[in-house]
Amino acid sequence: MIELNLSDLIENKAIKIDLDGTDVCVVRQGNEVFAVADLCSHAEASLSEGEVTTGRIECWLHGAEFDLRTGEAVTPPASAPVETYSVIIDGEKVRIG
């Protein structure tokens, strides 16, 4: 588990964190924080380098989009989901893992 400060997360700006040796993409949208595997299931590109839209993150390489809540691939060329991670917000603290 890793702990971040909510105020350190910029709205709609993805960051990459290391969670026990696994790269995880973290996104804040409003009062919610999402965490998904950082690798696109289609081309293994870093999702944290992609564009964030409402409830989704887009892979910068081929444009596949993933649902931040479920990890499901919502646009081609990706068809397989990415893993999601537990997020707990407790005041200013965000716990991922």
C-alpha positions in Angstrom: 0.0 0.0 0.0 1.2 3.5 -0.7 -0.1 6.8 0.8 -0.3 10.1 -1.1 -1.7 13.5 -0.2 -4.9 14.4 -2.0 -3.6 18.0 -2.5 -0.6 16.7 -4.4 -2.8 15.2 -7.1 -3.6 17.6 -9.8 -7.2 17.4 -11.3 -7.2 15.3 -14.5 -3.5 14.9 -14.5 -2.3 11.3 -14.5 0.8 10.3 -12.5 2.7 7.0 -12.3 3.5 5.5 -8.9 5.4 2.4 -7.9 3.2 0.0 -5.9 5.4 -2.8 -4.6 7.3 -3.0 -8.0 4.2 -2.5 -10.2 3.7 0.7 -12.1 0.2 2.2 -11.3 -1.5 5.2 -13.0 -3.3 7.5 -10.5 -5.8 10.1 -11.6 -7.8 12.6 -9.5 -11.2 13.8 -10.8 -13.0 16.1 -8.4 -13.2 14.3 -5.0 -12.5 10.9 -6.5 -9.2 9.2 -7.1 -8.7 6.3 -9.5 -5.8 3.8 -9.8 -5.3 1.5 -12.8 -2.4 -0.5 -14.2 -0.1 1.9 -16.0 0.3 -0.4 -19.1 -2.1 -0.3 -22.0 -3.5 -3.8 -22.5 -3.1 -3.3 -26.3 0.5 -2.0 -26.8 2.0 -1.9 -23.3 2.4 1.9 -23.5 2.4 4.0 -20.3 -1.2 5.1 -19.6 0.0 7.8 -17.2 1.4 9.7 -20.3 -2.1 9.7 -21.9 -4.9 12.2 -21.8 -7.5 12.1 -19.1 -11.2 12.8 -19.9 -14.2 12.4 -17.6 -14.0 8.8 -16.2 -11.5 7.7 -18.8 -7.8 7.7 -19.7 -6.6 7.5 -23.3 -3.4 5.6 -24.3 -1.2 8.1 -26.1 0.2 5.5 -28.5 -3.0 4.3 -30.4 -5.9 6.1 -28.7 -7.4 3.2 -26.8 -9.5 4.4 -23.9 -10.1 2.7 -20.5 -12.7 3.3 -17.9 -11.0 4.6 -14.7 -13.6 2.9 -12.4 -13.6 -0.6 -13.9 -10.5 -0.8 -16.1 -12.6 -1.9 -19.0 -11.4 -1.1 -22.5 -14.0 1.2 -24.0 -12.5 2.1 -27.4 -10.4 0.0 -29.8 -7.8 -1.0 -30.5 -7.7 -2.3 -26.9 -10.2 -5.0 -26.0 -8.8 -6.4 -22.7 -9.2 -4.5 -19.5 -6.4 -3.1 -17.3 -6.2 -4.0 -13.6 -7.7 -1.6 -11.1 -6.5 -0.9 -7.6 -8.2 -0.1 -4.3 -8.3 3.6 -3.4 -9.3 4.8 0.1 -9.6 8.6 0.7 -9.4 9.6 4.4 -9.4 13.3 4.7 -6.2 14.5 3.0 -4.7 11.1 2.8 -5.1 8.8 -0.2 -4.2 5.1 0.2 -3.7 3.0 -2.9 -3.2 -0.7 -3.0 
